[in-house]
Amino acid sequence: MPRPLKVLVATVAVAAGGMAAGRALGYRLGLHTVVRCRRGHLFETVWIPAVKLKALDLGVARIQRCPMGHHVSLVVPVKERSLSSADRAEASRHRDLRVP
């Protein structure tokens, strides 16, 4: 198998494993992941493990721009069961770029 193909297969495997692990822990990872910045703002972003173009990945957290406070911050995904319906509505009104 050519090296570029091996890298692609490994990246897809890591991303799929990370998504499965995150969902098993109660996080909704993918296109509409609710995250919280260090200032407490809730917003939606694309969260795919091992795939990032607009953020610095720190494993379970990222450094990226917060669209609510217009600042760069450490953000972490929020467990679905800890969100109220008002929290979900607030986060859906503030979406980050649709790029992982």
mmCIF file of the C-alpha atoms, coordinates in Angstrom:
data_MODEL
# 
_entry.id   MODEL 
# 
loop_
_atom_site.group_PDB 
_atom_site.id 
_atom_site.type_symbol 
_atom_site.label_atom_id 
_atom_site.label_alt_id 
_atom_site.label_comp_id 
_atom_site.label_asym_id 
_atom_site.label_entity_id 
_atom_site.label_seq_id 
_atom_site.pdbx_PDB_ins_code 
_atom_site.Cartn_x 
_atom_site.Cartn_y 
_atom_site.Cartn_z 
_atom_site.occupancy 
_atom_site.B_iso_or_equiv 
_atom_site.pdbx_formal_charge 
_atom_site.auth_seq_id 
_atom_site.auth_comp_id 
_atom_site.auth_asym_id 
_atom_site.auth_atom_id 
_atom_site.pdbx_PDB_model_num 
ATOM 1   C CA . MET A 1 1   ? 0.000   0.000  0.000  1.00 0.00 ? 1   MET A CA 1 
ATOM 2   C CA . PRO A 1 2   ? 1.449   3.439  -0.912 1.00 0.00 ? 2   PRO A CA 1 
ATOM 3   C CA . ARG A 1 3   ? 2.466   5.670  2.025  1.00 0.00 ? 3   ARG A CA 1 
ATOM 4   C CA . PRO A 1 4   ? -0.142  8.441  1.371  1.00 0.00 ? 4   PRO A CA 1 
ATOM 5   C CA . LEU A 1 5   ? -2.892  5.821  1.402  1.00 0.00 ? 5   LEU A CA 1 
ATOM 6   C CA . LYS A 1 6   ? -1.587  4.369  4.680  1.00 0.00 ? 6   LYS A CA 1 
ATOM 7   C CA . VAL A 1 7   ? -1.652  7.834  6.255  1.00 0.00 ? 7   VAL A CA 1 
ATOM 8   C CA . LEU A 1 8   ? -5.220  8.409  5.043  1.00 0.00 ? 8   LEU A CA 1 
ATOM 9   C CA . VAL A 1 9   ? -6.407  5.033  6.364  1.00 0.00 ? 9   VAL A CA 1 
ATOM 10  C CA . ALA A 1 10  ? -4.723  5.665  9.743  1.00 0.00 ? 10  ALA A CA 1 
ATOM 11  C CA . THR A 1 11  ? -6.279  9.155  10.018 1.00 0.00 ? 11  THR A CA 1 
ATOM 12  C CA . VAL A 1 12  ? -9.758  7.835  9.231  1.00 0.00 ? 12  VAL A CA 1 
ATOM 13  C CA . ALA A 1 13  ? -9.326  5.022  11.771 1.00 0.00 ? 13  ALA A CA 1 
ATOM 14  C CA . VAL A 1 14  ? -8.226  7.449  14.511 1.00 0.00 ? 14  VAL A CA 1 
ATOM 15  C CA . ALA A 1 15  ? -11.115 9.821  13.744 1.00 0.00 ? 15  ALA A CA 1 
ATOM 16  C CA . ALA A 1 16  ? -13.676 6.992  13.781 1.00 0.00 ? 16  ALA A CA 1 
ATOM 17  C CA . GLY A 1 17  ? -12.291 5.617  17.048 1.00 0.00 ? 17  GLY A CA 1 
ATOM 18  C CA . GLY A 1 18  ? -12.317 9.056  18.648 1.00 0.00 ? 18  GLY A CA 1 
ATOM 19  C CA . MET A 1 19  ? -15.900 9.694  17.534 1.00 0.00 ? 19  MET A CA 1 
ATOM 20  C CA . ALA A 1 20  ? -17.054 6.340  18.927 1.00 0.00 ? 20  ALA A CA 1 
ATOM 21  C CA . ALA A 1 21  ? -15.264 6.902  22.240 1.00 0.00 ? 21  ALA A CA 1 
ATOM 22  C CA . GLY A 1 22  ? -16.629 10.435 22.614 1.00 0.00 ? 22  GLY A CA 1 
ATOM 23  C CA . ARG A 1 23  ? -20.188 9.365  21.898 1.00 0.00 ? 23  ARG A CA 1 
ATOM 24  C CA . ALA A 1 24  ? -19.878 6.487  24.362 1.00 0.00 ? 24  ALA A CA 1 
ATOM 25  C CA . LEU A 1 25  ? -18.933 9.058  27.021 1.00 0.00 ? 25  LEU A CA 1 
ATOM 26  C CA . GLY A 1 26  ? -22.022 11.176 26.294 1.00 0.00 ? 26  GLY A CA 1 
ATOM 27  C CA . TYR A 1 27  ? -20.663 13.785 23.885 1.00 0.00 ? 27  TYR A CA 1 
ATOM 28  C CA . ARG A 1 28  ? -22.352 14.539 20.574 1.00 0.00 ? 28  ARG A CA 1 
ATOM 29  C CA . LEU A 1 29  ? -19.350 14.845 18.285 1.00 0.00 ? 29  LEU A CA 1 
ATOM 30  C CA . GLY A 1 30  ? -19.651 15.722 14.626 1.00 0.00 ? 30  GLY A CA 1 
ATOM 31  C CA . LEU A 1 31  ? -21.163 18.639 12.722 1.00 0.00 ? 31  LEU A CA 1 
ATOM 32  C CA . HIS A 1 32  ? -23.200 20.238 15.527 1.00 0.00 ? 32  HIS A CA 1 
ATOM 33  C CA . THR A 1 33  ? -21.124 19.718 18.652 1.00 0.00 ? 33  THR A CA 1 
ATOM 34  C CA . VAL A 1 34  ? -21.950 22.072 21.517 1.00 0.00 ? 34  VAL A CA 1 
ATOM 35  C CA . VAL A 1 35  ? -18.782 23.427 23.129 1.00 0.00 ? 35  VAL A CA 1 
ATOM 36  C CA . ARG A 1 36  ? -18.033 25.847 25.962 1.00 0.00 ? 36  ARG A CA 1 
ATOM 37  C CA . CYS A 1 37  ? -15.200 28.367 25.975 1.00 0.00 ? 37  CYS A CA 1 
ATOM 38  C CA . ARG A 1 38  ? -13.277 29.393 29.107 1.00 0.00 ? 38  ARG A CA 1 
ATOM 39  C CA . ARG A 1 39  ? -15.557 32.434 29.534 1.00 0.00 ? 39  ARG A CA 1 
ATOM 40  C CA . GLY A 1 40  ? -18.629 30.173 29.615 1.00 0.00 ? 40  GLY A CA 1 
ATOM 41  C CA . HIS A 1 41  ? -20.022 30.904 26.150 1.00 0.00 ? 41  HIS A CA 1 
ATOM 42  C CA . LEU A 1 42  ? -21.848 28.025 24.467 1.00 0.00 ? 42  LEU A CA 1 
ATOM 43  C CA . PHE A 1 43  ? -21.719 27.598 20.708 1.00 0.00 ? 43  PHE A CA 1 
ATOM 44  C CA . GLU A 1 44  ? -21.800 24.909 18.028 1.00 0.00 ? 44  GLU A CA 1 
ATOM 45  C CA . THR A 1 45  ? -18.771 23.822 16.049 1.00 0.00 ? 45  THR A CA 1 
ATOM 46  C CA . VAL A 1 46  ? -17.569 20.911 13.939 1.00 0.00 ? 46  VAL A CA 1 
ATOM 47  C CA . TRP A 1 47  ? -15.724 18.471 16.225 1.00 0.00 ? 47  TRP A CA 1 
ATOM 48  C CA . ILE A 1 48  ? -14.127 15.509 14.483 1.00 0.00 ? 48  ILE A CA 1 
ATOM 49  C CA . PRO A 1 49  ? -11.226 13.914 16.363 1.00 0.00 ? 49  PRO A CA 1 
ATOM 50  C CA . ALA A 1 50  ? -7.880  14.114 14.505 1.00 0.00 ? 50  ALA A CA 1 
ATOM 51  C CA . VAL A 1 51  ? -9.335  16.467 11.849 1.00 0.00 ? 51  VAL A CA 1 
ATOM 52  C CA . LYS A 1 52  ? -8.707  20.174 12.414 1.00 0.00 ? 52  LYS A CA 1 
ATOM 53  C CA . LEU A 1 53  ? -8.102  23.051 10.022 1.00 0.00 ? 53  LEU A CA 1 
ATOM 54  C CA . LYS A 1 54  ? -9.069  26.048 12.169 1.00 0.00 ? 54  LYS A CA 1 
ATOM 55  C CA . ALA A 1 55  ? -8.009  25.060 15.684 1.00 0.00 ? 55  ALA A CA 1 
ATOM 56  C CA . LEU A 1 56  ? -5.055  23.827 17.708 1.00 0.00 ? 56  LEU A CA 1 
ATOM 57  C CA . ASP A 1 57  ? -5.906  20.373 19.042 1.00 0.00 ? 57  ASP A CA 1 
ATOM 58  C CA . LEU A 1 58  ? -5.049  19.513 22.642 1.00 0.00 ? 58  LEU A CA 1 
ATOM 59  C CA . GLY A 1 59  ? -6.725  16.088 22.737 1.00 0.00 ? 59  GLY A CA 1 
ATOM 60  C CA . VAL A 1 60  ? -9.934  16.650 24.698 1.00 0.00 ? 60  VAL A CA 1 
ATOM 61  C CA . ALA A 1 61  ? -9.827  20.429 24.208 1.00 0.00 ? 61  ALA A CA 1 
ATOM 62  C CA . ARG A 1 62  ? -9.000  22.888 21.447 1.00 0.00 ? 62  ARG A CA 1 
ATOM 63  C CA . ILE A 1 63  ? -7.803  26.417 21.146 1.00 0.00 ? 63  ILE A CA 1 
ATOM 64  C CA . GLN A 1 64  ? -10.048 28.202 18.673 1.00 0.00 ? 64  GLN A CA 1 
ATOM 65  C CA . ARG A 1 65  ? -12.034 31.389 18.113 1.00 0.00 ? 65  ARG A CA 1 
ATOM 66  C CA . CYS A 1 66  ? -15.251 31.855 20.116 1.00 0.00 ? 66  CYS A CA 1 
ATOM 67  C CA . PRO A 1 67  ? -17.934 33.361 17.828 1.00 0.00 ? 67  PRO A CA 1 
ATOM 68  C CA . MET A 1 68  ? -19.884 34.738 20.800 1.00 0.00 ? 68  MET A CA 1 
ATOM 69  C CA . GLY A 1 69  ? -17.150 36.673 22.562 1.00 0.00 ? 69  GLY A CA 1 
ATOM 70  C CA . HIS A 1 70  ? -14.957 37.209 19.480 1.00 0.00 ? 70  HIS A CA 1 
ATOM 71  C CA . HIS A 1 71  ? -11.885 35.952 21.320 1.00 0.00 ? 71  HIS A CA 1 
ATOM 72  C CA . VAL A 1 72  ? -9.533  32.998 21.064 1.00 0.00 ? 72  VAL A CA 1 
ATOM 73  C CA . SER A 1 73  ? -10.076 30.529 23.888 1.00 0.00 ? 73  SER A CA 1 
ATOM 74  C CA . LEU A 1 74  ? -9.738  26.976 25.091 1.00 0.00 ? 74  LEU A CA 1 
ATOM 75  C CA . VAL A 1 75  ? -12.968 25.152 24.208 1.00 0.00 ? 75  VAL A CA 1 
ATOM 76  C CA . VAL A 1 76  ? -14.246 21.752 25.312 1.00 0.00 ? 76  VAL A CA 1 
ATOM 77  C CA . PRO A 1 77  ? -17.272 19.720 24.212 1.00 0.00 ? 77  PRO A CA 1 
ATOM 78  C CA . VAL A 1 78  ? -20.254 19.656 26.569 1.00 0.00 ? 78  VAL A CA 1 
ATOM 79  C CA . LYS A 1 79  ? -22.072 16.423 27.438 1.00 0.00 ? 79  LYS A CA 1 
ATOM 80  C CA . GLU A 1 80  ? -25.555 16.335 25.934 1.00 0.00 ? 80  GLU A CA 1 
ATOM 81  C CA . ARG A 1 81  ? -27.272 15.345 29.185 1.00 0.00 ? 81  ARG A CA 1 
ATOM 82  C CA . SER A 1 82  ? -25.870 18.396 31.000 1.00 0.00 ? 82  SER A CA 1 
ATOM 83  C CA . LEU A 1 83  ? -27.494 20.840 28.546 1.00 0.00 ? 83  LEU A CA 1 
ATOM 84  C CA . SER A 1 84  ? -30.918 22.355 29.151 1.00 0.00 ? 84  SER A CA 1 
ATOM 85  C CA . SER A 1 85  ? -33.172 23.137 26.201 1.00 0.00 ? 85  SER A CA 1 
ATOM 86  C CA . ALA A 1 86  ? -32.316 26.834 26.681 1.00 0.00 ? 86  ALA A CA 1 
ATOM 87  C CA . ASP A 1 87  ? -28.592 25.981 26.506 1.00 0.00 ? 87  ASP A CA 1 
ATOM 88  C CA . ARG A 1 88  ? -29.104 24.022 23.279 1.00 0.00 ? 88  ARG A CA 1 
ATOM 89  C CA . ALA A 1 89  ? -31.096 26.884 21.750 1.00 0.00 ? 89  ALA A CA 1 
ATOM 90  C CA . GLU A 1 90  ? -28.431 29.425 22.752 1.00 0.00 ? 90  GLU A CA 1 
ATOM 91  C CA . ALA A 1 91  ? -25.642 27.294 21.281 1.00 0.00 ? 91  ALA A CA 1 
ATOM 92  C CA . SER A 1 92  ? -27.513 26.751 18.006 1.00 0.00 ? 92  SER A CA 1 
ATOM 93  C CA . ARG A 1 93  ? -27.815 30.535 17.549 1.00 0.00 ? 93  ARG A CA 1 
ATOM 94  C CA . HIS A 1 94  ? -24.024 30.866 17.692 1.00 0.00 ? 94  HIS A CA 1 
ATOM 95  C CA . ARG A 1 95  ? -22.259 28.632 15.196 1.00 0.00 ? 95  ARG A CA 1 
ATOM 96  C CA . ASP A 1 96  ? -18.621 28.527 14.312 1.00 0.00 ? 96  ASP A CA 1 
ATOM 97  C CA . LEU A 1 97  ? -17.378 28.100 10.755 1.00 0.00 ? 97  LEU A CA 1 
ATOM 98  C CA . ARG A 1 98  ? -18.450 24.817 9.137  1.00 0.00 ? 98  ARG A CA 1 
ATOM 99  C CA . VAL A 1 99  ? -14.844 23.714 8.718  1.00 0.00 ? 99  VAL A CA 1 
ATOM 100 C CA . PRO A 1 100 ? -13.318 21.134 11.099 1.00 0.00 ? 100 PRO A CA 1 
# 
